[in-house]
Amino acid sequence: MNRNRDKQFNIRLTEKELEAFEKKRKASGMSKTDFFMKLVRGSNIKVYRFDDEVKSIVHELRKIGVNLNQVAYFANTFQSDKAQVALRYYQKSFCEAMDRLSAFLDKPLVED
């Protein structure tokens, strides 16, 4: 393939990042340019805007986590009926929050 690459791209890496890049590149047997181009073409990067909708989901998930402590308290104090009711409620809330999060992740702003 005959390509005309006339643009230059420079990046700064830490010593560890450069070592990791070189280790993987050498293992591939490719030139730096070919290895980088394979990375660029073979990657799928999704861009999201973490707005109030996501903040709301995260807040809800945190509340569920805190409330699970209440379920543990009921279970540890032999109040299994209360623990079961609370667990079903929080399980439903958790599933709903995860469905909302999944729907958000299905719609990135930019995807290549």
N, CA, C and O atoms as a Tinker XYZ file with bonds, in Angstrom:
   448  protein
     1  N      0.845000   -1.172000    0.000000    73     2
     2  CA     0.000000    0.000000    0.000000    64     1     3
     3  C      0.890000    1.235000    0.000000    63     2     4     5
     4  O      1.758000    1.376000    0.862000    81     3
     5  N      0.683000    2.118000   -0.947000    73     3     6
     6  CA     1.495000    3.326000   -1.070000    64     5     7
     7  C      0.762000    4.483000   -0.391000    63     6     8     9
     8  O     -0.278000    4.941000   -0.864000    81     7
     9  N      1.319000    4.940000    0.713000    73     7    10
    10  CA     0.692000    6.023000    1.466000    64     9    11
    11  C      1.626000    7.220000    1.514000    63    10    12    13
    12  O      2.849000    7.084000    1.491000    81    11
    13  N      1.024000    8.380000    1.579000    73    11    14
    14  CA     1.805000    9.602000    1.694000    64    13    15
    15  C      1.557000   10.190000    3.073000    63    14    16    17
    16  O      0.573000   10.897000    3.292000    81    15
    17  N      2.439000    9.896000    3.980000    73    15    18
    18  CA     2.307000   10.417000    5.343000    64    17    19
    19  C      3.200000   11.648000    5.482000    63    18    20    21
    20  O      4.422000   11.549000    5.597000    81    19
    21  N      2.556000   12.793000    5.468000    73    19    22
    22  CA     3.320000   14.027000    5.566000    64    21    23
    23  C      3.022000   14.807000    6.843000    63    22    24    25
    24  O      3.508000   15.925000    7.013000    81    23
    25  N      2.235000   14.233000    7.732000    73    23    26
    26  CA     1.914000   14.887000    9.000000    64    25    27
    27  C      2.655000   14.184000   10.125000    63    26    28    29
    28  O      2.759000   12.957000   10.154000    81    27
    29  N      3.160000   14.979000   11.040000    73    27    30
    30  CA     3.896000   14.420000   12.177000    64    29    31
    31  C      3.077000   14.605000   13.440000    63    30    32    33
    32  O      2.374000   15.602000   13.607000    81    31
    33  N      3.184000   13.619000   14.329000    73    31    34
    34  CA     2.421000   13.615000   15.577000    64    33    35
    35  C      3.389000   13.271000   16.697000    63    34    36    37
    36  O      4.027000   12.219000   16.664000    81    35
    37  N      3.503000   14.147000   17.689000    73    35    38
    38  CA     4.418000   13.922000   18.804000    64    37    39
    39  C      3.629000   13.764000   20.100000    63    38    40    41
    40  O      2.642000   14.465000   20.326000    81    39
    41  N      4.069000   12.845000   20.940000    73    39    42
    42  CA     3.440000   12.679000   22.246000    64    41    43
    43  C      4.539000   12.568000   23.298000    63    42    44    45
    44  O      5.690000   12.261000   22.990000    81    43
    45  N      4.163000   12.819000   24.523000    73    43    46
    46  CA     5.089000   12.666000   25.643000    64    45    47
    47  C      4.627000   11.485000   26.482000    63    46    48    49
    48  O      3.440000   11.352000   26.779000    81    47
    49  N      5.562000   10.637000   26.858000    73    47    50
    50  CA     5.279000    9.458000   27.657000    64    49    51
    51  C      6.195000    9.424000   28.866000    63    50    52    53
    52  O      7.292000    9.984000   28.849000    81    51
    53  N      5.734000    8.764000   29.909000    73    51    54
    54  CA     6.627000    8.503000   31.032000    64    53    55
    55  C      7.555000    7.358000   30.618000    63    54    56    57
    56  O      7.337000    6.706000   29.597000    81    55
    57  N      8.568000    7.130000   31.408000    73    55    58
    58  CA     9.503000    6.045000   31.114000    64    57    59
    59  C      8.774000    4.697000   31.067000    63    58    60    61
    60  O      9.024000    3.881000   30.180000    81    59
    61  N      7.881000    4.474000   32.021000    73    59    62
    62  CA     7.131000    3.208000   32.068000    64    61    63
    63  C      6.209000    3.057000   30.864000    63    62    64    65
    64  O      6.101000    1.969000   30.298000    81    63
    65  N      5.545000    4.142000   30.469000    73    63    66
    66  CA     4.656000    4.080000   29.302000    64    65    67
    67  C      5.446000    3.764000   28.041000    63    66    68    69
    68  O      5.015000    2.957000   27.218000    81    67
    69  N      6.599000    4.399000   27.891000    73    67    70
    70  CA     7.441000    4.127000   26.726000    64    69    71
    71  C      7.942000    2.686000   26.731000    63    70    72    73
    72  O      7.969000    2.033000   25.687000    81    71
    73  N      8.334000    2.194000   27.893000    73    71    74
    74  CA     8.774000    0.799000   27.993000    64    73    75
    75  C      7.662000   -0.159000   27.602000    63    74    76    77
    76  O      7.905000   -1.134000   26.890000    81    75
    77  N      6.447000    0.106000   28.057000    73    75    78
    78  CA     5.304000   -0.749000   27.721000    64    77    79
    79  C      5.029000   -0.706000   26.223000    63    78    80    81
    80  O      4.791000   -1.740000   25.598000    81    79
    81  N      5.061000    0.488000   25.653000    73    79    82
    82  CA     4.849000    0.638000   24.211000    64    81    83
    83  C      5.899000   -0.147000   23.438000    63    82    84    85
    84  O      5.569000   -0.921000   22.539000    81    83
    85  N      7.162000    0.054000   23.792000    73    83    86
    86  CA     8.250000   -0.617000   23.073000    64    85    87
    87  C      8.201000   -2.131000   23.242000    63    86    88    89
    88  O      8.478000   -2.867000   22.295000    81    87
    89  N      7.858000   -2.598000   24.419000    73    87    90
    90  CA     7.768000   -4.035000   24.658000    64    89    91
    91  C      6.702000   -4.657000   23.753000    63    90    92    93
    92  O      6.938000   -5.689000   23.123000    81    91
    93  N      5.553000   -4.037000   23.694000    73    91    94
    94  CA     4.471000   -4.550000   22.847000    64    93    95
    95  C      4.798000   -4.403000   21.368000    63    94    96    97
    96  O      4.513000   -5.299000   20.573000    81    95
    97  N      5.394000   -3.276000   21.002000    73    95    98
    98  CA     5.742000   -3.054000   19.598000    64    97    99
    99  C      6.768000   -4.069000   19.124000    63    98   100   101
   100  O      6.624000   -4.643000   18.044000    81    99
   101  N      7.805000   -4.293000   19.925000    73    99   102
   102  CA     8.845000   -5.258000   19.543000    64   101   103
   103  C      8.277000   -6.664000   19.428000    63   102   104   105
   104  O      8.634000   -7.416000   18.522000    81   103
   105  N      7.386000   -7.014000   20.356000    73   103   106
   106  CA     6.768000   -8.337000   20.308000    64   105   107
   107  C      5.941000   -8.511000   19.040000    63   106   108   109
   108  O      5.795000   -9.625000   18.537000    81   107
   109  N      5.394000   -7.399000   18.519000    73   107   110
   110  CA     4.581000   -7.475000   17.306000    64   109   111
   111  C      5.429000   -7.585000   16.051000    63   110   112   113
   112  O      4.963000   -8.069000   15.020000    81   111
   113  N      6.683000   -7.133000   16.139000    73   111   114
   114  CA     7.559000   -7.146000   14.969000    64   113   115
   115  C      7.283000   -6.006000   14.002000    63   114   116   117
   116  O      7.806000   -6.001000   12.888000    81   115
   117  N      6.481000   -5.056000   14.406000    73   115   118
   118  CA     6.121000   -3.939000   13.525000    64   117   119
   119  C      6.998000   -2.724000   13.796000    63   118   120   121
   120  O      7.644000   -2.608000   14.837000    81   119
   121  N      6.995000   -1.823000   12.819000    73   119   122
   122  CA     7.658000   -0.536000   13.024000    64   121   123
   123  C      6.798000    0.289000   13.977000    63   122   124   125
   124  O      5.638000   -0.041000   14.223000    81   123
   125  N      7.381000    1.370000   14.513000    73   123   126
   126  CA     6.612000    2.226000   15.424000    64   125   127
   127  C      5.365000    2.779000   14.732000    63   126   128   129
   128  O      4.279000    2.793000   15.311000    81   127
   129  N      5.531000    3.227000   13.503000    73   127   130
   130  CA     4.409000    3.799000   12.765000    64   129   131
   131  C      3.326000    2.753000   12.522000    63   130   132   133
   132  O      2.148000    3.007000   12.773000    81   131
   133  N      3.721000    1.580000   12.037000    73   131   134
   134  CA     2.733000    0.537000   11.759000    64   133   135
   135  C      2.012000    0.093000   13.028000    63   134   136   137
   136  O      0.801000   -0.131000   13.019000    81   135
   137  N      2.771000   -0.034000   14.127000    73   135   138
   138  CA     2.165000   -0.447000   15.388000    64   137   139
   139  C      1.160000    0.604000   15.865000    63   138   140   141
   140  O      0.051000    0.266000   16.278000    81   139
   141  N      1.553000    1.881000   15.807000    73   139   142
   142  CA     0.667000    2.958000   16.218000    64   141   143
   143  C     -0.582000    3.005000   15.347000    63   142   144   145
   144  O     -1.687000    3.184000   15.861000    81   143
   145  N     -0.421000    2.847000   14.038000    73   143   146
   146  CA    -1.560000    2.874000   13.123000    64   145   147
   147  C     -2.510000    1.715000   13.406000    63   146   148   149
   148  O     -3.727000    1.873000   13.319000    81   147
   149  N     -1.958000    0.552000   13.744000    73   147   150
   150  CA    -2.809000   -0.588000   14.095000    64   149   151
   151  C     -3.589000   -0.280000   15.375000    63   150   152   153
   152  O     -4.768000   -0.617000   15.481000    81   151
   153  N     -2.934000    0.357000   16.341000    73   151   154
   154  CA    -3.623000    0.770000   17.566000    64   153   155
   155  C     -4.766000    1.731000   17.259000    63   154   156   157
   156  O     -5.873000    1.574000   17.774000    81   155
   157  N     -4.495000    2.720000   16.423000    73   155   158
   158  CA    -5.491000    3.735000   16.107000    64   157   159
   159  C     -6.661000    3.128000   15.343000    63   158   160   161
   160  O     -7.819000    3.402000   15.658000    81   159
   161  N     -6.368000    2.317000   14.356000    73   159   162
   162  CA    -7.436000    1.729000   13.538000    64   161   163
   163  C     -8.186000    0.621000   14.261000    63   162   164   165
   164  O     -9.371000    0.406000   14.011000    81   163
   165  N     -7.499000   -0.083000   15.160000    73   163   166
   166  CA    -8.117000   -1.223000   15.817000    64   165   167
   167  C     -8.813000   -0.897000   17.125000    63   166   168   169
   168  O     -9.412000   -1.774000   17.747000    81   167
   169  N     -8.739000    0.354000   17.545000    73   167   170
   170  CA    -9.348000    0.703000   18.820000    64   169   171
   171  C    -10.739000    1.270000   18.607000    63   170   172   173
   172  O    -11.046000    1.837000   17.558000    81   171
   173  N    -11.558000    1.107000   19.606000    73   171   174
   174  CA   -12.904000    1.661000   19.590000    64   173   175
   175  C    -13.036000    2.543000   20.819000    63   174   176   177
   176  O    -13.091000    2.051000   21.946000    81   175
   177  N    -13.085000    3.832000   20.597000    73   175   178
   178  CA   -13.143000    4.784000   21.697000    64   177   179
   179  C    -14.521000    5.427000   21.711000    63   178   180   181
   180  O    -14.983000    5.973000   20.708000    81   179
   181  N    -15.162000    5.351000   22.864000    73   179   182
   182  CA   -16.477000    5.960000   23.028000    64   181   183
   183  C    -16.345000    7.160000   23.947000    63   182   184   185
   184  O    -15.640000    7.104000   24.955000    81   183
   185  N    -17.020000    8.242000   23.602000    73   183   186
   186  CA   -16.969000    9.469000   24.387000    64   185   187
   187  C    -18.354000    9.728000   24.972000    63   186   188   189
   188  O    -19.361000    9.698000   24.265000    81   187
   189  N    -18.381000    9.980000   26.271000    73   187   190
   190  CA   -19.633000   10.227000   26.970000    64   189   191
   191  C    -19.568000   11.561000   27.691000    63   190   192   193
   192  O    -18.491000   12.027000   28.060000    81   191
   193  N    -20.725000   12.169000   27.888000    73   191   194
   194  CA   -20.811000   13.369000   28.711000    64   193   195
   195  C    -21.491000   12.953000   30.018000    63   194   196   197
   196  O    -22.661000   12.571000   30.030000    81   195
   197  N    -20.748000   13.034000   31.096000    73   195   198
   198  CA   -21.268000   12.632000   32.394000    64   197   199
   199  C    -22.028000   13.806000   33.005000    63   198   200   201
   200  O    -21.487000   14.605000   33.769000    81   199
   201  N    -23.287000   13.871000   32.639000    73   199   202
   202  CA   -24.141000   14.976000   33.044000    64   201   203
   203  C    -24.970000   14.609000   34.272000    63   202   204   205
   204  O    -24.661000   13.650000   34.980000    81   203
   205  N    -26.013000   15.375000   34.510000    73   203   206
   206  CA   -26.858000   15.170000   35.692000    64   205   207
   207  C    -27.526000   13.795000   35.688000    63   206   208   209
   208  O    -27.772000   13.221000   36.749000    81   207
   209  N    -27.820000   13.265000   34.497000    73   207   210
   210  CA   -28.439000   11.934000   34.426000    64   209   211
   211  C    -27.531000   10.877000   35.046000    63   210   212   213
   212  O    -27.988000   10.042000   35.826000    81   211
   213  N    -26.258000   10.913000   34.702000    73   211   214
   214  CA   -25.315000    9.933000   35.238000    64   213   215
   215  C    -25.063000   10.191000   36.716000    63   214   216   217
   216  O    -24.961000    9.252000   37.505000    81   215
   217  N    -24.966000   11.447000   37.088000    73   215   218
   218  CA   -24.781000   11.771000   38.503000    64   217   219
   219  C    -25.937000   11.225000   39.327000    63   218   220   221
   220  O    -25.743000   10.739000   40.441000    81   219
   221  N    -27.136000   11.308000   38.773000    73   219   222
   222  CA   -28.317000   10.786000   39.452000    64   221   223
   223  C    -28.227000    9.268000   39.610000    63   222   224   225
   224  O    -28.557000    8.733000   40.669000    81   223
   225  N    -27.791000    8.586000   38.580000    73   223   226
   226  CA   -27.651000    7.120000   38.643000    64   225   227
   227  C    -26.601000    6.727000   39.676000    63   226   228   229
   228  O    -26.825000    5.814000   40.471000    81   227
   229  N    -25.468000    7.404000   39.669000    73   227   230
   230  CA   -24.399000    7.111000   40.625000    64   229   231
   231  C    -24.883000    7.366000   42.050000    63   230   232   233
   232  O    -24.605000    6.581000   42.955000    81   231
   233  N    -25.602000    8.455000   42.243000    73   231   234
   234  CA   -26.152000    8.770000   43.568000    64   233   235
   235  C    -27.094000    7.661000   44.032000    63   234   236   237
   236  O    -27.046000    7.223000   45.181000    81   235
   237  N    -27.947000    7.220000   43.118000    73   235   238
   238  CA   -28.895000    6.155000   43.452000    64   237   239
   239  C    -28.168000    4.857000   43.817000    63   238   240   241
   240  O    -28.540000    4.179000   44.775000    81   239
   241  N    -27.134000    4.518000   43.051000    73   239   242
   242  CA   -26.368000    3.297000   43.346000    64   241   243
   243  C    -25.663000    3.397000   44.696000    63   242   244   245
   244  O    -25.570000    2.407000   45.423000    81   243
   245  N    -25.170000    4.578000   45.030000    73   243   246
   246  CA   -24.535000    4.762000   46.346000    64   245   247
   247  C    -25.546000    4.583000   47.473000    63   246   248   249
   248  O    -25.254000    3.957000   48.492000    81   247
   249  N    -26.737000    5.140000   47.277000    73   247   250
   250  CA   -27.785000    4.991000   48.295000    64   249   251
   251  C    -28.135000    3.515000   48.488000    63   250   252   253
   252  O    -28.333000    3.056000   49.614000    81   251
   253  N    -28.208000    2.783000   47.385000    73   251   254
   254  CA   -28.516000    1.353000   47.486000    64   253   255
   255  C    -27.422000    0.639000   48.271000    63   254   256   257
   256  O    -27.713000   -0.225000   49.098000    81   255
   257  N    -26.168000    0.996000   48.017000    73   255   258
   258  CA   -25.059000    0.398000   48.760000    64   257   259
   259  C    -25.153000    0.661000   50.243000    63   258   260   261
   260  O    -24.932000   -0.234000   51.058000    81   259
   261  N    -25.484000    1.894000   50.594000    73   259   262
   262  CA   -25.648000    2.239000   52.012000    64   261   263
   263  C    -26.817000    1.461000   52.606000    63   262   264   265
   264  O    -26.731000    0.958000   53.726000    81   263
   265  N    -27.897000    1.367000   51.859000    73   263   266
   266  CA   -29.075000    0.670000   52.363000    64   265   267
   267  C    -28.857000   -0.833000   52.489000    63   266   268   269
   268  O    -29.565000   -1.490000   53.252000    81   267
   269  N    -27.905000   -1.384000   51.765000    73   267   270
   270  CA   -27.593000   -2.808000   51.931000    64   269   271
   271  C    -27.045000   -3.087000   53.327000    63   270   272   273
   272  O    -27.159000   -4.199000   53.844000    81   271
   273  N    -26.454000   -2.065000   53.924000    73   271   274
   274  CA   -26.012000   -2.221000   55.318000    64   273   275
   275  C    -27.208000   -2.475000   56.236000    63   274   276   277
   276  O    -27.109000   -3.207000   57.221000    81   275
   277  N    -28.325000   -1.862000   55.897000    73   275   278
   278  CA   -29.541000   -2.083000   56.677000    64   277   279
   279  C    -30.002000   -3.544000   56.533000    63   278   280   281
   280  O    -30.434000   -4.159000   57.507000    81   279
   281  N    -29.909000   -4.082000   55.334000    73   279   282
   282  CA   -30.262000   -5.490000   55.106000    64   281   283
   283  C    -29.342000   -6.387000   55.935000    63   282   284   285
   284  O    -29.795000   -7.348000   56.556000    81   283
   285  N    -28.062000   -6.068000   55.940000    73   283   286
   286  CA   -27.106000   -6.860000   56.727000    64   285   287
   287  C    -27.452000   -6.782000   58.214000    63   286   288   289
   288  O    -27.370000   -7.781000   58.929000    81   287
   289  N    -27.836000   -5.599000   58.670000    73   287   290
   290  CA   -28.233000   -5.449000   60.071000    64   289   291
   291  C    -29.428000   -6.352000   60.387000    63   290   292   293
   292  O    -29.425000   -7.072000   61.385000    81   291
   293  N    -30.450000   -6.305000   59.524000    73   291   294
   294  CA   -31.626000   -7.164000   59.745000    64   293   295
   295  C    -31.238000   -8.630000   59.770000    63   294   296   297
   296  O    -31.700000   -9.384000   60.626000    81   295
   297  N    -30.394000   -9.034000   58.835000    73   295   298
   298  CA   -29.986000  -10.436000   58.770000    64   297   299
   299  C    -29.194000  -10.831000   60.014000    63   298   300   301
   300  O    -29.371000  -11.933000   60.534000    81   299
   301  N    -28.327000   -9.949000   60.492000    73   299   302
   302  CA   -27.496000  -10.253000   61.656000    64   301   303
   303  C    -28.255000  -10.191000   62.977000    63   302   304   305
   304  O    -27.792000  -10.710000   63.992000    81   303
   305  N    -29.423000   -9.551000   62.955000    73   303   306
   306  CA   -30.225000   -9.476000   64.178000    64   305   307
   307  C    -31.449000  -10.397000   64.092000    63   306   308   309
   308  O    -32.442000  -10.217000   64.797000    81   307
   309  N    -31.340000  -11.370000   63.219000    73   307   310
   310  CA   -32.367000  -12.412000   63.080000    64   309   311
   311  C    -33.740000  -11.865000   62.704000    63   310   312   313
   312  O    -34.766000  -12.398000   63.127000    81   311
   313  N    -33.751000  -10.814000   61.917000    73   311   314
   314  CA   -35.002000  -10.249000   61.407000    64   313   315
   315  C    -35.095000  -10.571000   59.918000    63   314   316   317
   316  O    -35.139000   -9.675000   59.074000    81   315
   317  N    -35.123000  -11.861000   59.615000    73   315   318
   318  CA   -35.028000  -12.305000   58.228000    64   317   319
   319  C    -36.194000  -11.815000   57.370000    63   318   320   321
   320  O    -36.004000  -11.563000   56.180000    81   319
   321  N    -37.382000  -11.672000   57.930000    73   319   322
   322  CA   -38.519000  -11.172000   57.152000    64   321   323
   323  C    -38.238000   -9.757000   56.638000    63   322   324   325
   324  O    -38.442000   -9.460000   55.460000    81   323
   325  N    -37.769000   -8.895000   57.535000    73   323   326
   326  CA   -37.435000   -7.523000   57.145000    64   325   327
   327  C    -36.287000   -7.518000   56.141000    63   326   328   329
   328  O    -36.287000   -6.733000   55.194000    81   327
   329  N    -35.309000   -8.397000   56.352000    73   327   330
   330  CA   -34.158000   -8.472000   55.452000    64   329   331
   331  C    -34.603000   -8.876000   54.049000    63   330   332   333
   332  O    -34.137000   -8.298000   53.067000    81   331
   333  N    -35.483000   -9.845000   53.941000    73   331   334
   334  CA   -35.947000  -10.308000   52.633000    64   333   335
   335  C    -36.730000   -9.233000   51.895000    63   334   336   337
   336  O    -36.531000   -9.031000   50.697000    81   335
   337  N    -37.628000   -8.536000   52.609000    73   335   338
   338  CA   -38.414000   -7.467000   51.990000    64   337   339
   339  C    -37.488000   -6.355000   51.495000    63   338   340   341
   340  O    -37.601000   -5.895000   50.359000    81   339
   341  N    -36.579000   -5.937000   52.364000    73   339   342
   342  CA   -35.652000   -4.864000   51.998000    64   341   343
   343  C    -34.761000   -5.292000   50.832000    63   342   344   345
   344  O    -34.511000   -4.503000   49.920000    81   343
   345  N    -34.293000   -6.513000   50.857000    73   343   346
   346  CA   -33.412000   -6.998000   49.793000    64   345   347
   347  C    -34.136000   -7.015000   48.449000    63   346   348   349
   348  O    -33.556000   -6.630000   47.434000    81   347
   349  N    -35.378000   -7.449000   48.429000    73   347   350
   350  CA   -36.151000   -7.445000   47.172000    64   349   351
   351  C    -36.316000   -6.019000   46.646000    63   350   352   353
   352  O    -36.184000   -5.768000   45.448000    81   351
   353  N    -36.603000   -5.101000   47.549000    73   351   354
   354  CA   -36.777000   -3.701000   47.140000    64   353   355
   355  C    -35.475000   -3.144000   46.555000    63   354   356   357
   356  O    -35.483000   -2.525000   45.492000    81   355
   357  N    -34.369000   -3.367000   47.250000    73   355   358
   358  CA   -33.096000   -2.818000   46.779000    64   357   359
   359  C    -32.610000   -3.529000   45.527000    63   358   360   361
   360  O    -31.941000   -2.922000   44.691000    81   359
   361  N    -32.937000   -4.797000   45.391000    73   359   362
   362  CA   -32.573000   -5.521000   44.171000    64   361   363
   363  C    -33.308000   -4.906000   42.978000    63   362   364   365
   364  O    -32.717000   -4.702000   41.917000    81   363
   365  N    -34.591000   -4.614000   43.157000    73   363   366
   366  CA   -35.371000   -3.989000   42.086000    64   365   367
   367  C    -34.800000   -2.610000   41.757000    63   366   368   369
   368  O    -34.648000   -2.267000   40.584000    81   367
   369  N    -34.486000   -1.827000   42.772000    73   367   370
   370  CA   -33.909000   -0.491000   42.562000    64   369   371
   371  C    -32.572000   -0.587000   41.848000    63   370   372   373
   372  O    -32.279000    0.199000   40.946000    81   371
   373  N    -31.760000   -1.561000   42.261000    73   371   374
   374  CA   -30.450000   -1.749000   41.643000    64   373   375
   375  C    -30.603000   -2.096000   40.164000    63   374   376   377
   376  O    -29.911000   -1.526000   39.321000    81   375
   377  N    -31.502000   -3.026000   39.844000    73   375   378
   378  CA   -31.710000   -3.434000   38.446000    64   377   379
   379  C    -32.191000   -2.259000   37.598000    63   378   380   381
   380  O    -31.757000   -2.095000   36.458000    81   379
   381  N    -33.080000   -1.447000   38.149000    73   379   382
   382  CA   -33.567000   -0.278000   37.421000    64   381   383
   383  C    -32.432000    0.719000   37.165000    63   382   384   385
   384  O    -32.320000    1.268000   36.068000    81   383
   385  N    -31.603000    0.949000   38.168000    73   383   386
   386  CA   -30.474000    1.870000   38.004000    64   385   387
   387  C    -29.487000    1.328000   36.981000    63   386   388   389
   388  O    -28.959000    2.086000   36.167000    81   387
   389  N    -29.235000    0.034000   37.013000    73   387   390
   390  CA   -28.304000   -0.569000   36.054000    64   389   391
   391  C    -28.874000   -0.519000   34.636000    63   390   392   393
   392  O    -28.121000   -0.348000   33.677000    81   391
   393  N    -30.180000   -0.665000   34.492000    73   391   394
   394  CA   -30.819000   -0.530000   33.175000    64   393   395
   395  C    -30.650000    0.892000   32.640000    63   394   396   397
   396  O    -30.376000    1.092000   31.457000    81   395
   397  N    -30.819000    1.879000   33.530000    73   395   398
   398  CA   -30.616000    3.272000   33.124000    64   397   399
   399  C    -29.163000    3.517000   32.727000    63   398   400   401
   400  O    -28.890000    4.208000   31.745000    81   399
   401  N    -28.240000    2.952000   33.488000    73   399   402
   402  CA   -26.820000    3.101000   33.165000    64   401   403
   403  C    -26.485000    2.426000   31.842000    63   402   404   405
   404  O    -25.739000    2.980000   31.035000    81   403
   405  N    -27.022000    1.253000   31.617000    73   403   406
   406  CA   -26.794000    0.526000   30.371000    64   405   407
   407  C    -27.332000    1.315000   29.182000    63   406   408   409
   408  O    -26.677000    1.390000   28.142000    81   407
   409  N    -28.521000    1.905000   29.326000    73   407   410
   410  CA   -29.095000    2.725000   28.252000    64   409   411
   411  C    -28.200000    3.929000   27.962000    63   410   412   413
   412  O    -28.026000    4.311000   26.805000    81   411
   413  N    -27.638000    4.520000   29.003000    73   411   414
   414  CA   -26.720000    5.647000   28.824000    64   413   415
   415  C    -25.472000    5.206000   28.054000    63   414   416   417
   416  O    -25.025000    5.903000   27.142000    81   415
   417  N    -24.917000    4.060000   28.418000    73   415   418
   418  CA   -23.694000    3.584000   27.779000    64   417   419
   419  C    -23.928000    3.136000   26.339000    63   418   420   421
   420  O    -22.982000    3.065000   25.553000    81   419
   421  N    -25.156000    2.839000   25.990000    73   419   422
   422  CA   -25.482000    2.459000   24.614000    64   421   423
   423  C    -25.526000    3.658000   23.667000    63   422   424   425
   424  O    -25.615000    3.485000   22.452000    81   423
   425  N    -25.463000    4.877000   24.219000    73   423   426
   426  CA   -25.576000    6.075000   23.382000    64   425   427
   427  C    -24.419000    7.037000   23.624000    63   426   428   429
   428  O    -24.623000    8.097000   24.216000    81   427
   429  N    -23.201000    6.693000   23.178000    73   427   430
   430  CA   -22.089000    7.632000   23.356000    64   429   431
   431  C    -22.253000    8.860000   22.456000    63   430   432   433
   432  O    -22.957000    8.812000   21.448000    81   431
   433  N    -21.605000    9.943000   22.829000    73   431   434
   434  CA   -21.621000   11.152000   22.002000    64   433   435
   435  C    -20.845000   10.918000   20.719000    63   434   436   437
   436  O    -21.257000   11.341000   19.639000    81   435
   437  N    -19.713000   10.236000   20.854000    73   435   438
   438  CA   -18.849000    9.955000   19.703000    64   437   439
   439  C    -18.396000    8.511000   19.804000    63   438   440   441
   440  O    -17.998000    8.041000   20.869000    81   439
   441  N    -18.462000    7.822000   18.688000    73   439   442
   442  CA   -17.977000    6.442000   18.659000    64   441   443
   443  C    -17.339000    6.224000   17.298000    63   442   444   445
   444  O    -17.904000    6.583000   16.265000    81   443
   445  N    -16.161000    5.635000   17.315000    73   443   446
   446  CA   -15.517000    5.336000   16.037000    64   445   447
   447  C    -15.196000    3.879000   15.932000    63   446   448
   448  O    -14.648000    3.439000   14.921000    81   447
